[in-house]
Amino acid sequence: MLRYYFDVSNSYVASKLRTILFPFIKKDWDRQGANQGFLTPREDVNAPDLYIPSMAFTTWVLLIGIQAGRQQQYAFSLFTPHLVFP
């Protein structure tokens, strides 16, 4: 089930990031393949995915670690408020 949401290609990631950064340029927002079942994110840029959000979260956590390391305040307990959801 999760494999469907992570089935992406390099061109999909580039076009999805372009859509996120410049949504006013995109004209067609419809999903493709509605009659036979929706296509995977690899084939349809409008399909929902989990790759972009998971990479954004990973980058955010790494940037917090880099910032704390540069300030000589790095400790794993720094991450627990960001990694544990209430």
Backbone bond lengths (Angstrom), bond angles and torsions (degrees), N, CA, C in turn:
res aa  C-N    CA-C-N  psi(-1)  N-CA   C-N-CA  omega(-1)  CA-C   N-CA-C  phi
1 M - - - 1.441 - - 1.535 111.46 -
2 L 1.319 117.62 -45.13 1.462 119.60 179.12 1.515 112.76 -71.58
3 R 1.324 116.57 -25.35 1.464 120.06 -179.65 1.527 111.28 -57.81
4 Y 1.331 117.06 -35.44 1.466 121.59 178.99 1.531 110.66 -58.09
5 Y 1.334 117.90 -42.16 1.460 121.84 -175.11 1.530 113.04 -78.31
6 F 1.325 117.85 -13.97 1.462 120.93 178.66 1.530 111.93 -108.58
7 D 1.319 118.00 8.83 1.462 122.73 179.37 1.528 108.90 -82.93
8 V 1.334 115.97 81.98 1.465 121.19 -176.86 1.525 109.68 -125.57
9 S 1.316 115.57 163.21 1.463 121.61 176.07 1.529 108.10 -123.82
10 N 1.310 116.01 171.42 1.464 120.35 178.86 1.520 111.65 -61.93
11 S 1.320 116.88 -40.41 1.461 119.60 179.88 1.528 110.85 -67.52
12 Y 1.345 117.16 -34.80 1.469 120.22 176.67 1.519 110.37 -63.27
13 V 1.335 117.30 -46.53 1.467 120.99 -179.20 1.518 110.17 -61.28
14 A 1.331 117.79 -43.55 1.463 120.80 179.68 1.525 111.18 -63.19
15 S 1.329 117.22 -45.22 1.467 118.99 -178.96 1.524 111.55 -70.87
16 K 1.344 118.06 -33.33 1.467 120.68 177.82 1.531 110.71 -68.25
17 L 1.328 117.67 -41.79 1.463 120.63 176.68 1.526 110.89 -64.33
18 R 1.325 116.16 -38.61 1.465 120.13 176.52 1.529 110.17 -62.60
19 T 1.343 117.08 -40.09 1.461 121.24 178.69 1.524 111.39 -67.24
20 I 1.334 117.27 -38.53 1.460 120.88 179.52 1.527 110.89 -67.93
21 L 1.325 116.76 -41.18 1.464 120.18 -177.53 1.530 113.24 -77.88
22 F 1.331 116.84 -33.54 1.462 121.42 -177.57 1.532 110.75 -129.98
23 P 1.331 118.85 68.20 1.476 120.66 -175.91 1.527 113.35 -67.56
24 F 1.318 118.03 -21.74 1.459 120.76 -178.15 1.523 112.08 -73.34
25 I 1.323 118.90 -14.68 1.463 122.12 179.02 1.527 111.27 -81.27
26 K 1.320 116.45 -30.60 1.475 121.48 -175.65 1.523 110.52 -71.69
27 K 1.337 115.65 134.11 1.461 121.46 -179.71 1.533 112.22 -103.80
28 D 1.321 117.60 -41.47 1.465 122.19 -174.76 1.534 110.28 -101.16
29 W 1.333 116.99 114.80 1.460 121.74 -178.87 1.526 111.94 -110.09
30 D 1.322 118.94 6.63 1.467 122.12 -177.75 1.513 111.45 -80.99
31 R 1.335 115.41 146.00 1.464 120.98 174.19 1.520 109.18 -74.42
32 Q 1.326 116.97 152.58 1.460 121.66 -179.53 1.523 109.83 -103.29
33 G 1.317 115.95 148.46 1.456 121.44 174.66 1.504 114.35 78.50
34 A 1.321 119.30 34.85 1.459 121.81 -176.72 1.526 112.68 -68.07
35 N 1.327 118.60 -29.76 1.466 120.98 -177.32 1.520 112.51 -72.40
36 Q 1.315 118.61 -41.40 1.456 122.46 -176.98 1.526 112.05 -97.41
37 G 1.288 119.74 1.31 1.459 123.39 -172.05 1.516 107.49 110.82
38 F 1.293 115.18 146.16 1.455 118.68 -175.78 1.523 111.78 -69.65
39 L 1.326 115.34 149.65 1.459 121.88 178.87 1.526 110.07 -78.86
40 T 1.318 116.04 160.94 1.458 121.31 178.38 1.528 109.52 -75.15
41 P 1.336 117.29 164.91 1.463 119.02 178.02 1.526 113.94 -58.27
42 R 1.326 117.24 -27.88 1.471 120.40 178.17 1.521 111.46 -60.65
43 E 1.348 116.67 -34.87 1.456 121.04 -176.49 1.523 114.40 -100.78
44 D 1.342 117.30 -14.98 1.463 120.79 -176.28 1.524 109.28 -136.63
45 V 1.324 117.10 115.28 1.462 121.38 -176.25 1.529 111.60 -68.90
46 N 1.323 118.48 -18.68 1.459 121.50 179.60 1.528 113.14 -89.98
47 A 1.312 118.01 0.45 1.457 121.35 179.58 1.534 109.93 -74.75
48 P 1.332 116.74 145.78 1.472 118.72 177.05 1.525 110.49 -71.14
49 D 1.317 115.94 146.23 1.457 120.62 179.44 1.517 109.05 -141.00
50 L 1.318 116.42 166.43 1.458 122.10 174.96 1.521 111.60 -114.30
51 Y 1.316 117.74 -4.11 1.459 121.04 -178.12 1.527 111.33 -67.23
52 I 1.312 117.81 -49.98 1.469 121.48 -178.06 1.533 110.97 -62.04
53 P 1.343 120.37 -48.81 1.475 119.06 178.75 1.523 113.50 -63.79
54 S 1.335 118.06 -37.93 1.466 119.12 -179.89 1.528 111.47 -69.57
55 M 1.320 118.11 -36.65 1.463 119.92 176.63 1.531 111.18 -70.79
56 A 1.326 118.13 -34.00 1.457 120.80 175.96 1.526 110.63 -65.27
57 F 1.332 117.29 -42.99 1.464 121.10 178.59 1.527 110.82 -64.67
58 T 1.323 117.32 -43.04 1.462 121.34 178.56 1.522 110.75 -62.14
59 T 1.317 117.48 -43.37 1.460 121.08 178.28 1.519 111.11 -63.37
60 W 1.327 116.80 -40.25 1.461 120.98 179.49 1.526 111.13 -62.56
61 V 1.343 117.07 -44.08 1.463 120.89 179.15 1.530 110.40 -65.08
62 L 1.323 117.61 -41.62 1.463 120.46 178.32 1.530 111.70 -64.10
63 L 1.320 117.57 -39.77 1.465 120.53 178.35 1.530 111.40 -65.92
64 I 1.325 117.91 -35.58 1.465 120.60 174.92 1.525 109.80 -62.96
65 G 1.339 116.73 -42.63 1.461 120.73 178.23 1.515 112.87 -64.80
66 I 1.312 117.43 -40.96 1.468 121.23 178.90 1.520 110.28 -65.53
67 Q 1.330 116.02 -43.66 1.465 119.26 179.42 1.527 111.15 -63.42
68 A 1.321 118.00 -43.24 1.462 121.07 178.84 1.522 110.81 -66.63
69 G 1.319 117.86 -37.15 1.460 121.37 178.20 1.518 112.38 -66.14
70 R 1.297 116.91 -37.19 1.472 120.11 178.75 1.519 111.54 -69.79
71 Q 1.339 116.36 -25.09 1.464 120.20 178.63 1.535 111.63 -95.08
72 Q 1.322 117.49 8.82 1.473 123.32 -179.62 1.532 111.89 58.78
73 Q 1.316 118.25 33.11 1.459 122.77 -179.69 1.520 111.54 -122.26
74 Y 1.305 117.87 25.02 1.453 120.65 -175.18 1.528 110.59 -74.36
75 A 1.318 116.65 128.71 1.461 124.34 172.52 1.520 107.02 -155.53
76 F 1.314 116.66 146.74 1.459 118.81 -178.30 1.527 111.61 -63.78
77 S 1.322 117.54 -27.38 1.461 120.10 178.94 1.530 111.65 -64.78
78 L 1.316 117.16 -16.20 1.455 121.51 175.14 1.528 111.22 -63.29
79 F 1.344 117.05 -32.69 1.454 122.00 -175.22 1.525 114.05 -84.30
80 T 1.306 118.47 -22.55 1.455 119.72 -173.76 1.527 114.13 -59.15
81 P 1.335 121.28 -39.36 1.466 117.42 176.40 1.525 113.22 -64.99
82 H 1.333 118.01 -25.37 1.462 121.64 -177.70 1.526 111.93 -89.00
83 L 1.323 117.60 -25.34 1.463 120.20 -176.42 1.526 113.15 -96.36
84 V 1.305 118.09 -21.58 1.461 121.30 -178.24 1.518 108.65 -102.97
85 F 1.314 114.93 125.59 1.456 120.01 -179.68 1.522 109.47 -93.52
86 P 1.319 118.16 140.71 1.481 120.36 -179.49 1.508 112.72 -70.07
